[in-house]
């Protein structure tokens, strides 16, 4: 997931990504959700099927 987020320009990593899930993964995924138009609790950084399956922008 982290490599895809970096490729999509949604990186909040200072180092990595790594195989272990971290707070940087959550922040990066929240950025991805915001990029998709979600906000508030819908952009909490927790992966969900709707945002993950959306086509690349």
C-alpha positions, 0 to 999 in steps of 0.5 A: 500500500505504501508504495502505491501511495507514494506513486500517487503523490500521497506520501507523508513518509519521512522514511519508507514506506516499510512492510510494517503499518505505521502512523505515516501510512495512516496519514498518507492514506488520509491524503489519498482519501482527501485527493479523492474528495473525501473529508472529515471522518471519511478521510480518516486514513483507514483504508476502505473499499471505495477509495482503494478501488477508485481509478488513478487520477 
